[in-house]
Amino acid sequence: MKRFLRQQLQEFLAAVDAALDDPVEVVVIGGSAAALHYGVAAATRDIDTWTNVGTSLATAADRARKTTGLDVPLQRSAVADAPVEFESRLERVLPQLTRLRVLVPERHDLVLMKAVRCYEHDLAAIVEIHGCAPLDLALLVQRFRDEMTPIGEPRRIRANFLVVVEALFPEQVDRVERELPRSR
């Protein structure tokens, strides 16, 4: 499957914007959010959304694929976990777009969303986000403890979070492990 870089995602979303008849808001998550707003250089296979992709957005995306030649899949993510209050902290990207309003999770929220799975590419994106603008460990721990109600096995997700902490703050991992509840 083809992968798309930040510039291609921007080009595609600009074409979606041009193809829309009415304003549409979309919350972009995952690798495309990391690329569009946080400077992650890795390519992504699609644009996953938190919000539903309605008819007008789907139609505009089809038109954008034809005009740009970029066959970027745009769909609601089948499974995604996020901090409970993340929608109150969304940030706008691509403000030059006139009809398409693209929002992404605040960087700590996006890191927590990616930490749930913590695949190799997720961890690499997390490290790159932290390298561009250091994350606040206390804020990550607080949101993980107070706002994450993930789907899946709590012990595995706790372990994944600790892998993230170890990658970003190796000197703090033992302390954080003691602070986190054993079962959630």
N, C-alpha and C positions, 0 to 999 in steps of 0.2 A: 504494500500500500504506500502511496506517495506521501511524503512529509512536506510540510510547509513552514517557511521561515517567517519571522515577524513582518518583514516588508511585504511578503505575499499575502499574509493575513490582513494587513492594512489595506492593500490594494483590493482584495476581495470585499472587505467590509465597506470600503468607499463605493464600490460598484453596487453592493446591496443597498446602500443609502440612496444612490442615484435611481435605483429601480423601485423604490418605495413610493407609494402614492400618499400615504399618511404616516404620521409619526409612530414609531415602534420602539419599545424599550426591551432590551435583552440583557440578562446577567450571564456573562461568560465566565466559565470556571476552568480549572485544570491547566494543561500546558499552554493553551492559547492565552489564558489570562496572564500566566507567568511571562510569556513572550511579549504580549502587547503592553504590559504596564511595568514589569519588573526587570526588563532587560535580559531575560533568559535567552541564550543564543540557540539552544537546542530546538530542532524542528518538531512540529507536532502533526499528527495525522488528521486532526479534525478540530472543529470548534464545538466544544461541549457547552451546553447551557444549563443553568439552574431553572430557568423559566421555560415554559412551553414555547414551541416554535409554531406560531399560528399560521394560518393560510397566507396572509399577506407577506409575512417574513419568508416563508418557504417559497412562495412565488418569486419574490425579489431575489432570493438566493439562487434559484434556478436561472433567472435572467443574468445574474452576476457571473455564474459559472460559464455561460455562453459568451458573455462579452469579454471576460478576462482570460478564458481558457484554463482557469484554476478550478479544479474539481474538488473544492473543499467541502467535506461533509459538515453540515450544521444541524445539530440535533440536541434535544434534551438528554442529559446524561441519564443512563438507566439506573445507576446507583451512585449516590454521592452523599457524603456526611459532611456536616458543617457545624460550626459553633451556633448555638441557638440564636444569638443576637446578631449574627453576621450581616444580615440584610440592612441593619441600621447603620452599618459602617461601609457600605459599598462606595467605590470610587469610580468616577467617570473617566473613561479613556476616549481618545479620538474626538475631542470636543469640536473639531472642525466639521464633523458630520452633521447634517441639518435635519434629517428625518429619523435616522437610526441613533438611538441613545444607548451606548454600550457601557455597561457597568461591570466592574470586577470586584472580587473580595479584597478587603484591606490585606496587606501582606502577611500579617500574623494569622489571619483567618485562612488565607490560601495555604499557608504552610501547614496548618492543622488539618485542612482538608486533604492535602497530599500525604501527610504523615499517617493517615488511617490505613492506606494501602502500603505505602513506603516501599514501592518497587524501586529498583535501581535508578531508573530515570526520574522518579519522584524525588528521591534523595539528592540526586545531582542537581535538580532544579531548586530544591530547598537550599542547598549549599550555595548555589549561584545567587539566589535572592539575598541571602545573608551577606554574601561578599559585596554586593552592590550597596546595600544599606543594612548595617547590623540590626538584627532582630533583638527585641527586649526579652530576655529569658523569663523574667518574672511575669511579664504579660502572657507569654506563651503558656507557662505553667498554670497561671490563673484561668485562662480561657479553656485550657484542656480540662482542668479539674472542674470548673463551674459551668461550662457551656457545651461541652461535647457529650452528646448522647448518641454514640455511633451505632450503626447496624453492624452486627458481627460479634465476634468473640472478644470480650473486654480485656482478657489477659494478653491476647495477641496485639490488640490496639495499644494497650499500655506499653508493651515491649517495643512496638514500632515507634511510639513517641520517644521512648528512651534512646532508641537508635538515633533519632533526629537530634536529641539533646547531646548525645555523645559526639556526633559529627560536628555540631556547631559550638558546643561549650564542653569540651572533654573534661575540663577540670571541675565541672559542676554536676556531672552525671550521677555520682554517688549521692550527693545531697538531694537532688531532685528525686531520685528513686525512693529515698526515705520519706520525702514529703508527699508523694502520691499514694492515695489509698491502694491497697492490694487488690481489691476486687471492686468493680464498678457496677 
